């Protein structure tokens, strides 16, 4: 069941660049709180200056045009603290559904990382009854199921264009000010309102993906679902039935691809099932659907996915699987042995959010750190942190608040600054910005002004003005 007391928080960011995500910084954030009917209840917007060790990309600034942030007085710490405090306050009396657009790959991950950098709870958007949705997943599904309802722009490769500024224009909304965080939030509200009106069943189904509990219940109460799997520009669609949740990983829904003959699948031996479960995105009768983020999924009985077999046949196959309780239990037990994907170890503190949670001891100290009124109090608290990552983040916060008082940290931050600006690495470096400046040929005065501002910023941080013609 959908929790009708939930409200929506639409959020968007503008950033110093787009990748690598561990080293990209939010420089503008906006959020709009609405009720379930999309009436505006409150708005939050904040900007900050780039961190001294983050190199901005000219390409990003040519898109969002936020050159004023280069001289902004607000620190990144104060901006992220303001966002976190606002969202927490909004979600006190009613749980919130946090809505982004392509956010589960970008904006949400940025918020998480940068709450983490600032010793704030990074999982605010999906904890304590809150949920999260990525509206892009729903728009992609609409482009497949109901292309006649929105006259989608078509790309050079023949695919519907689902970029936010393109879609809102196609539903009659003026896209002026696109790539401003607050404007993009307004666009998301208008798009959601349009979708709820035009596709009420599909929208209500989508809401049930907001939390893992609701998503699991949705999959298990609908016999046949259509699953749009889109790792890249190309996508594949499967008729699935969910047979349960991985007993040791409640983010994984174990599903069966109904394209396969039931008898052949149920006759697989233990080793064959394990092999297929280990590689569900290849030619496999098993599909593992992550339910900790939004997916392109809908009830195949209500929405026509144009599968090869009719819905009656697919439902019959789904029931055969679901009614075979011993076989289902065997599959779920085998799923417990799925080897987790091995991610490369992170060697820079910014990217270590998923490697280890902070201890309860440190979390309690973080609150005291935020509440401390003086630099000296904060410094003493940092010394008592157990986690070395927390210590590093604490020192970085102090440096933002008052560099002049951070004399004992001066060499450390001089080295960090030099590394990020003058050494090529995983991050966007000064030489990368210089290359962008060299290649940029402004087509108007606004672009020329942006190029000049980034050129001056590069000169300040590299210690010498670069020789780039403006």
C-alpha positions in Angstrom: 0.0 0.0 0.0 1.1 3.6 -0.7 1.6 5.8 2.3 -0.6 8.7 1.4 0.8 10.9 4.2 4.1 11.2 2.3 5.0 14.4 0.7 7.4 15.1 -2.2 10.8 16.8 -2.1 12.1 17.7 -5.6 15.8 18.4 -5.7 18.4 19.3 -8.2 22.1 20.4 -8.3 24.5 22.3 -10.4 28.1 21.3 -10.0 31.7 22.0 -10.8 31.7 19.2 -13.4 30.2 15.8 -14.1 32.9 13.2 -13.5 34.6 11.5 -11.7 31.7 11.7 -9.3 34.0 11.3 -6.2 35.7 14.6 -7.0 32.7 16.7 -8.3 31.3 19.3 -6.0 27.8 20.8 -5.7 27.9 24.6 -6.1 24.1 25.1 -6.2 21.3 23.1 -4.8 17.5 23.7 -4.8 14.6 21.8 -3.3 10.9 22.2 -3.5 8.6 20.6 -0.8 5.1 19.8 -2.1 2.1 17.9 -0.9 0.7 14.8 -2.7 -1.2 17.2 -5.1 2.0 19.1 -5.9 1.0 22.2 -4.0 4.2 24.1 -3.1 4.7 24.0 0.7 8.2 25.4 0.9 11.4 26.1 -1.1 15.1 25.9 -0.3 17.9 27.2 -2.5 21.6 27.6 -1.6 24.9 28.2 -3.4 28.5 28.0 -2.3 32.1 28.6 -3.6 34.1 25.7 -5.0 36.4 24.0 -2.4 40.0 25.1 -2.9 41.0 21.6 -3.9 38.2 21.1 -6.4 39.0 22.2 -10.0 35.9 23.6 -11.9 35.2 22.6 -15.4 34.6 25.2 -18.1 32.2 22.9 -19.8 30.0 22.7 -16.7 30.0 26.5 -16.2 29.1 27.1 -19.9 26.0 25.0 -19.3 24.8 26.3 -15.9 26.5 29.7 -16.1 27.0 29.9 -12.3 30.2 32.0 -12.5 29.0 34.0 -9.4 29.7 31.0 -7.3 33.5 31.4 -7.9 33.4 34.4 -5.6 30.5 33.2 -3.3 31.0 33.8 0.4 29.2 30.7 1.6 31.3 27.6 2.3 30.5 24.2 1.0 30.1 23.0 4.6 27.5 25.7 5.4 25.6 24.9 2.2 25.4 21.2 2.8 24.5 21.7 6.5 21.7 24.0 5.4 20.3 21.4 2.9 20.5 18.6 5.5 18.8 20.7 8.2 16.0 21.8 5.9 15.3 18.3 4.6 15.3 16.9 8.1 12.9 19.6 9.3 10.6 19.0 6.3 10.5 15.2 7.1 9.8 15.5 10.8 6.0 15.3 10.8 5.6 13.5 7.4 7.8 11.1 5.6 9.2 12.5 2.3 9.7 11.0 -1.1 12.8 12.6 -2.5 12.5 13.0 -6.3 15.3 13.7 -8.7 15.9 13.4 -12.5 18.7 11.0 -13.3 19.5 11.5 -9.6 20.1 7.9 -8.7 23.2 8.0 -10.9 24.2 11.6 -10.2 22.5 14.1 -7.9 21.5 11.6 -5.2 25.1 10.2 -5.2 26.5 13.7 -5.0 24.2 14.6 -2.0 25.2 11.4 -0.3 28.9 11.9 -0.8 28.9 15.5 0.3 26.8 14.9 3.4 29.4 12.3 4.1 32.3 14.8 3.5 30.6 17.1 6.0 30.0 14.6 8.8 26.2 14.6 8.2 23.9 11.5 7.7 24.4 10.6 4.1 21.3 8.3 3.9 18.7 10.9 4.9 16.7 10.4 1.7 16.0 6.7 2.3 16.0 6.3 6.0 13.4 6.7 8.8 10.5 6.1 6.5 11.7 8.4 3.7 11.9 7.2 0.1 13.4 8.2 -3.1 12.5 8.2 -6.8 14.3 8.9 -10.1 11.7 10.4 -12.4 13.9 9.7 -15.5 13.1 5.9 -15.1 9.4 6.7 -15.4 9.8 9.0 -18.4 11.8 6.4 -20.3 9.0 3.9 -19.6 6.4 6.3 -20.9 8.5 6.8 -24.1 8.2 3.1 -24.7 4.7 2.4 -23.6 2.8 5.6 -24.6 4.9 7.4 -27.2 1.8 9.0 -28.7 1.1 10.8 -25.4 4.3 12.9 -25.5 5.8 13.9 -28.9 9.3 13.0 -27.8 12.2 14.5 -29.6 14.1 11.8 -31.5 17.9 11.5 -31.3 20.2 10.9 -34.3 20.2 7.2 -33.2 16.5 6.9 -33.4 15.8 6.9 -29.7 13.3 9.2 -27.8 15.2 12.0 -26.1 14.4 11.9 -22.3 16.5 14.9 -21.1 14.4 17.0 -18.8 14.6 20.3 -20.8 13.4 18.4 -23.9 10.6 16.6 -22.3 9.1 19.5 -20.4 9.1 21.5 -23.7 7.2 18.7 -25.4 4.4 18.9 -22.7 4.1 22.7 -23.2 6.4 24.1 -20.5 8.8 26.9 -21.3 12.3 25.5 -20.8 13.9 28.9 -20.2 16.3 28.8 -17.3 17.0 25.1 -17.7 20.2 24.0 -15.9 19.3 26.3 -12.9 18.7 24.0 -9.9 15.5 25.8 -8.8 14.1 26.0 -12.4 14.8 22.3 -12.9 12.9 21.5 -9.6 9.9 23.5 -10.9 10.1 21.5 -14.2 10.1 18.2 -12.3 7.0 19.3 -10.3 5.2 20.3 -13.5 6.2 17.0 -15.2 5.1 14.9 -12.3 1.8 16.7 -12.3 1.4 16.0 -16.0 2.2 12.3 -15.6 -0.1 11.9 -12.7 -2.9 13.4 -14.7 -2.2 11.5 -18.0 -1.0 8.2 -16.6 -2.5 7.8 -13.1 -2.1 4.0 -12.9 1.5 4.2 -14.0 2.3 7.0 -11.7 0.8 5.3 -8.7 2.7 2.1 -9.5 5.9 4.2 -9.7 5.3 5.6 -6.2 5.5 2.1 -4.8 9.2 2.0 -5.7 10.0 4.7 -3.2 11.1 2.3 -0.4 12.5 -1.2 -0.5 9.6 -2.5 1.5 7.0 -1.0 -0.8 8.9 -2.1 -3.9 9.2 -5.7 -2.7 5.5 -5.8 -1.9 4.6 -4.4 -5.3 6.7 -7.0 -7.1 5.3 -9.9 -5.1 1.6 -8.8 -5.5 1.8 -8.3 -9.3 2.1 -11.6 -11.1 3.7 -10.3 -14.3 5.7 -7.2 -14.7 7.4 -5.6 -17.6 11.0 -4.7 -16.8 12.9 -2.2 -19.0 16.6 -2.8 -18.4 18.7 0.1 -19.8 22.3 0.1 -18.8 23.2 2.4 -21.7 21.3 4.1 -24.5 20.0 0.8 -25.7 17.4 -1.1 -23.6 15.9 -4.6 -23.3 12.4 -5.4 -22.0 11.6 -8.6 -20.2 8.4 -10.2 -18.8 9.2 -11.1 -15.2 7.6 -12.6 -12.2 9.2 -12.1 -8.8 9.6 -15.2 -6.6 11.1 -13.5 -3.6 13.8 -11.3 -2.1 17.3 -12.5 -1.5 17.3 -13.7 2.1 20.7 -12.1 2.9 20.4 -9.0 0.6 17.0 -7.2 0.8 18.0 -4.9 -2.1 17.7 -7.8 -4.5 14.4 -9.1 -5.9 14.9 -12.6 -7.5 12.8 -12.7 -10.7 12.2 -15.2 -13.5 12.3 -14.2 -17.2 9.0 -15.6 -18.5 10.4 -15.9 -22.1 11.9 -19.2 -21.0 10.0 -22.5 -21.0 8.9 -23.3 -17.4 9.9 -26.9 -17.5 13.4 -26.3 -18.7 14.0 -23.7 -16.0 12.7 -25.8 -13.2 14.8 -28.8 -14.3 18.1 -26.8 -13.9 20.4 -28.3 -11.4 22.0 -26.5 -8.5 25.2 -25.6 -10.4 23.3 -24.3 -13.4 21.1 -22.2 -11.3 24.0 -20.7 -9.4 25.8 -19.9 -12.7 22.7 -18.1 -14.1 22.1 -16.2 -10.9 25.7 -15.0 -10.8 25.3 -13.4 -14.3 21.6 -12.3 -14.5 22.2 -9.6 -17.1 23.5 -12.1 -19.7 21.4 -14.8 -21.4 19.8 -16.0 -18.2 16.3 -17.2 -17.1 16.9 -15.3 -13.8 16.9 -11.5 -13.4 17.9 -9.8 -10.3 16.1 -6.4 -9.9 17.7 -3.9 -7.5 14.9 -2.5 -5.4 17.0 0.1 -3.6 16.6 2.5 -6.6 14.1 3.3 -9.2 13.5 0.9 -12.1 11.6 1.0 -15.4 8.9 -1.4 -14.2 5.1 -1.7 -14.6 2.3 -4.2 -14.4 2.3 -6.0 -17.7 -1.5 -6.7 -17.4 -2.3 -3.0 -17.2 0.3 -1.8 -19.7 1.0 -3.3 -23.1 4.7 -4.2 -23.4 4.1 -6.0 -26.7 5.7 -9.2 -25.5 5.8 -12.3 -27.8 3.3 -14.2 -25.6 -0.1 -12.9 -24.5 -0.7 -11.9 -20.9 -2.8 -15.0 -20.2 0.1 -17.3 -21.1 2.6 -15.2 -19.1 0.3 -15.3 -16.0 0.0 -19.0 -16.3 3.8 -19.4 -16.4 4.2 -17.1 -13.5 1.7 -19.1 -11.4 3.6 -22.3 -12.1 6.8 -20.8 -10.7 5.1 -19.2 -7.7 3.1 -22.3 -6.7 6.2 -24.5 -6.7 7.2 -23.4 -3.2 10.0 -26.0 -2.7 11.7 -25.0 -6.0 11.3 -21.3 -5.1 12.9 -21.9 -1.7 15.8 -23.7 -3.3 16.4 -20.8 -5.7 16.2 -18.2 -2.9 18.7 -20.3 -0.8 21.1 -20.5 -3.8 20.8 -16.7 -4.3 22.4 -16.4 -0.8 25.6 -17.6 -2.4 25.8 -15.0 -5.1 29.2 -13.4 -5.0 28.9 -9.7 -4.5 30.4 -7.5 -7.2 33.9 -6.5 -6.3 34.5 -2.7 -6.6 38.0 -1.3 -6.9 39.3 -0.1 -3.5 39.1 3.7 -3.1 42.4 5.3 -2.4 41.1 8.9 -1.9 38.9 9.7 1.1 36.2 11.4 -0.9 35.1 8.1 -2.5 35.0 5.9 0.6 31.4 6.4 1.6 30.3 2.8 0.9 33.5 1.1 2.2 32.7 1.5 5.9 30.1 3.3 8.0 31.2 5.7 10.8 30.9 4.2 14.3 28.2 5.3 16.7 30.9 6.8 18.8 31.9 9.1 16.0 28.4 9.9 15.0 27.6 11.2 18.5 30.7 13.4 18.3 29.7 14.7 14.9 26.6 16.3 16.4 28.7 18.0 19.1 31.1 19.1 16.4 28.3 20.8 14.4 26.9 22.4 17.6 30.3 23.7 18.8 30.4 27.5 18.6 34.2 28.0 18.4 37.0 26.9 16.1 38.9 25.6 19.1 36.1 23.5 20.4 35.7 21.9 16.9 39.4 21.2 16.7 39.5 19.4 20.0 36.5 17.3 19.1 38.2 16.2 15.8 41.1 14.9 17.8 38.7 12.5 19.5 37.3 11.0 16.3 38.1 7.3 15.9 37.9 7.2 12.1 40.8 8.8 10.2 38.4 9.7 7.4 36.3 11.7 9.8 39.4 13.5 11.1 40.4 14.4 7.5 36.9 15.7 6.8 36.8 17.6 10.1 40.1 19.4 9.3 38.8 20.2 5.8 35.7 21.8 7.4 37.9 23.9 9.7 40.0 25.1 6.8 36.8 26.2 5.0 35.6 28.1 8.1 38.9 29.9 8.8 42.1 29.2 6.8 44.0 31.7 8.9 43.5 29.7 12.1 44.6 26.4 10.4 48.3 27.1 10.6 49.1 23.6 11.9 47.3 22.3 8.8 48.8 24.7 6.4 51.3 22.2 4.8 48.7 19.5 4.5 46.2 21.7 2.6 49.0 23.2 0.5 49.9 19.7 -0.6 46.3 18.7 -1.3 45.7 21.9 -3.3 48.9 21.3 -5.3 48.0 17.6 -6.0 44.5 18.4 -7.3 45.5 21.4 -9.4 48.9 20.5 -10.7 49.0 16.7 -10.7 47.0 14.6 -13.2 44.9 11.9 -11.4 41.4 10.6 -11.1 40.2 14.1 -10.6 39.7 17.0 -13.0 42.9 18.9 -12.8 44.3 22.3 -13.6 45.8 21.0 -16.8 42.3 19.7 -17.8 40.8 23.1 -17.2 43.7 24.7 -19.2 43.0 22.3 -22.1 39.3 23.3 -22.0 40.2 27.0 -22.1 42.6 26.4 -25.0 39.9 24.7 -27.0 37.0 27.0 -26.2 35.9 29.5 -28.9 33.1 31.6 -27.4 30.2 32.3 -29.7 28.8 35.2 -27.7 29.7 37.7 -24.9 28.2 35.6 -22.2 30.4 32.6 -23.1 33.4 34.9 -23.4 32.8 36.3 -19.9 32.5 32.7 -18.5 35.7 31.7 -20.1 37.5 34.8 -18.7 36.2 34.1 -15.2 37.5 30.5 -15.3 40.7 31.7 -16.8 41.2 34.1 -14.0 40.3 31.4 -11.4 42.8 29.1 -12.9 45.5 31.8 -12.7 44.8 32.4 -9.0 45.0 28.7 -8.1 48.0 27.9 -10.4 49.8 31.0 -9.1 50.1 32.6 -12.5 47.7 33.8 -15.2 47.3 31.4 -18.0 48.1 32.6 -21.5 44.6 32.0 -23.0 43.1 34.4 -25.5 39.7 35.5 -24.3 
